Structures are given as structure tokens and as C-alpha cells.
Amino acid sequence: MISIFNRIAPWQIAAMALTIAVSVIAVVINTLGVTPTVVFGVAAIATIGLAWMVGLSTEQLAATSGPKASALLNAAFGNIAELVLVLIAVSKGLTDVAIASIAGSVIGNALFVLGAAFLLGGLRHGVQRFSRDIASLNSVLLIVAVLGVGIPTAFAALSGAPESSLMRLSDVVAVLFLVLYGAYLYSFLRSEDQPDDLGHMPKLMPWSRMVAIAVLLIAGIGVGILGEVLVGSLEPAADSLGISPVFMGLIAIPVIGNLAEHLVAVQLALRNRMDFAVNIAMGSTLQVVMFLAPVIVLVSPLLGHGVPLVFTPLEIIALAGGAIVIGIVGSDGESTWVEGAALLAVYLMVASAAFLWPATGMT
């Protein structure tokens, strides 16, 4: 038992214990009927910690695998916290928040994460370089994804067709996304091995697989429990603060679900490991729009609320803008701090619009 814990850094043990303690507090104060704003804040902090635990345990599992297996593990569990939160939102009938959170996760990775990585990495190292081929492929797939979600959105706005037709179209697009994402992963597995550079991994001995799996299961269960608390207090907290569902879905939920992953990408950029940083940001973006979103669409009828791939004009503009900007900045395989500042500026524009959106609804 001692040898097992010797493999875990003391600060990691302390952080996980604190996360579990805050999670218990969130559940207790929710049961006691504390003000929804306080419940939401405590649950958000706990969920961020649980998402970090998911990411850490996934990294530890990847440490004992090859680079491709590592990539698949990260693809499988990278957005598990957000997937759970969105599914819970759908089950509670908050379909607008669910769709907004999908769009928010995409622009968060494409604009906020890349922007912060480019800005801070550029300030420290000057011009940084990454694989132009990988960036170009991700950019093409992201543009295809934006066009894909734009088709049901236009269909809903212009056709006058019944809801059943819109859901069938969304199902078709969702299946095509999953097939395309599968082809993307297959292409990756068939490609040449990348250097197994795990310099961002903890310096201690890797955890045993049993420990990593146990932490992953605990964190996953915790996300499910806290997700109920977080989403349940979302609307009352938003009403109390006068914040619209647009901001909660487009900005708040994606940040809560992905903050730990965001920090990893920025840390890699600060260490001048831009291939890893770009792969995390772009890979997570594609996973959200081509895997998480289709899963939500296909599973949502089982939860009692069908979710079509229909976005608001603000969300479509944000998605299209993110895809275009990524394509431009990634075309030369180089990044500078000025490009990072530009990406962050676009993200802040979207966040400002979402924050100032009337609190009466998503339309």
C-alpha cells in the first residue's frame, strides 16, 4: 500500500482529497437548500477538480502505453466531464444549454485554449512551431463540422418542415460525423509513430493501472453526482445573478468541464511543446463536435428530450469564426504571441455578447 502511494505526489493526494471534500460539501448544502448561487459555485469548483482527476488518471494510464494508445485514451476520456454535464442538462429539458455548451466547448478549445497557449508560449519563447500537416487536417475537419451543423440549422430556419424531419436530418448528420471521426482515428492509427515525448507527465513513477482506473472511476462517479447538483442549480443561479442561459451554456459550462485540460495545453506551450499543445486543443475540438455532439443527438430521445443539431446565429457565427481563424493561424505551422492575443480577443467578443444576451432565453 505504501509503495502505491509513493508513486503519487503528495500534492496530488492533497488535491484529490480536497476535491472529494468539496464535492461532499456541495451535495450536503444542496440537500440543505442553501442558496442556488452558492450551491452552483461550490459544485462548479468540485467539478473542475473532478475533471482534473479524470485527466490525471487518463494521463497515468497513457504513461504505460504507446503514443497512439495514449492518444486514444485521451480521446475516450478527454471530455467525459462535459459529456456527463450535457447529458444531465438534456435529461432536465435544458436542451438550449446543452447545445450552447457544445458550441462553447468548440470555441473554447479553438479560441481560448489556443489563444492562451500561443500568447503565453510566444511571450516566453518567441515564434513557436508545430506540425502544419496535423493543423491543416484538423482545420479541414473542423470546417466540415461547422458546415455539417449549419445544414440542420438552415433547414430548421428555412424549410418549415416538422420537428420529426429535423430530428431525422440531425440523426443523419450525427451518424456521418461519427463515421468521419472514426476515419480520422483510423488514419491516425495507420500513420507513422510520433515521438513518445511524455515530458509533461509527472516525474514520479507512473501509477499502477489499478490505481489509475480506481481514480478514474471515482472521478467519473463524482462527476455524475455533482453534475446533477450543478445543472440542477444552474437555472436558479442564473436567474438570481441575472445571467442568460446563453452565457451559462456557451461559456460557463464548457469552462467548468474543460478547465483542467485547458491548463495542460497552456503548460505544454510554456515548455515549448507546441505539437502537444496544438494536438490537445484541436483534438478536443474535433472530439466535441464530431463525437460528443452526435452522441448527444442520438441518445437524447432516450432521455425524453430530442436534441437536433440546431444552433443560434451567435453560436453559428462563433463556430464559423473559430474554424476560419484556426485554419489561418495553423496554415504556416508557426505561432506568435500576437496571434494568441487575436484569438483571445475573438473569444472575449463572443463571451461579451453571451454575457449581455437577454436573460429571457436563447432565441
FENMOVEN-V945338 format. One record per helix or strand of 3 or more residues. SS is the DSSP state (a for helix, b for strand). FROM is the first residue (numbers start at 1). TO is the last residue. If there is no record, write none. Layout:
# FENMOVEN-V945338
<<SS;FROM;TO> <SS;FROM;TO>>
This chain:
# FENMOVEN-V945338
<<a;2;6> <a;10;31> <a;36;63> <a;67;77> <a;80;91> <a;95;125> <a;132;158> <a;163;190> <a;209;241> <a;245;270> <a;274;303> <a;313;329> <a;337;356>>
